[in-house]
Amino acid sequence: MDDTKPKAVVVEAVIDRYEGDQAVLLLGEDERSVVFPARFLPTGLDEGAYLRIEIAFDAEATVQAQREAADLLRELQERNV
């Protein structure tokens, strides 16, 4: 993997509506509709509220997950020898 740290992406969104425990967000200038768990949004927001969503790569968590997967695979292979 490249050692260059990817930059975070900021997406602007608006809450279109709530459907049960889900929020329908309209993302970006083209207002692409996505369903998002409402529990991850700040409390008290109503339809029409604008959001800024930052998406960032977590290198440490990725490396840790890769190590855990490799360890598990190695353990399974050793059992089957």
N, C-alpha and C positions, 0 to 999 in steps of 0.2 A: 504494500500500500504506500502511496505517496505520502511523504512527511509534511506536505503543505497542509496547513490547517484550513479546512473549508470555512468560508465566511457564513455567518448566520443569515438567514433569509427572513425578511419581515413581510408579512402578508396583511393587507388591510381587509377587513370583513365587516359585515353588518348582520345583526341578528334579524332574520326574516320572520321567523315564527318559532314557537315551541310546539312539539308534538310529543306529549307525555314527558318522558325523562330525556328527550332528545331536543337539540336545538338545530334548526336549519339555518346555516350560515350562507351568505352570498360572499364569495371570495374574489378579490381583485376587481379590476376595471370591467372585466367581462361578466362579473357577478355569477361565477360558477357556483352552483348549489352543492353543498356538502352537508351531511348529517353528522353532528358532533355531540358527544355526551354532555348534557347540560351541567353535570356535576363538576366538570373541569372549567367552567366559566365562573367569573366572579359572581357572587350572589347579588341579587337585587336588580339585575339588568333586564330591561324590557325589550320587546320588539323595537327595532329601529336604532338600537344602541350600536355604536361603531367600536370596533376592536382592532388592535394591532397584535398580530400573532407572530412571535419570533420562533423560528425553527432552527435549532443549532445541532450540529453533530457532536455526539458525546464519545470522544475517542477512548477515554478510560473505560467506560461501560462496554464499548465494543470489544476492546482487547480482553477484558475480563470474561465476557461471554464467549469469545473465541477460545480462550484457555479452558474454560469449563467444558465446552463442547468437545475439544480435543482430548481432555482428560477422560470424559465419559466414553468417547469412542475407543480410546486406548484400553480402558477398563473392560468394555464389551468385547473387544478383540482378544484380550488376554483370557477371558472366560471361555471363548470358543476355540482356543488352541488345543 
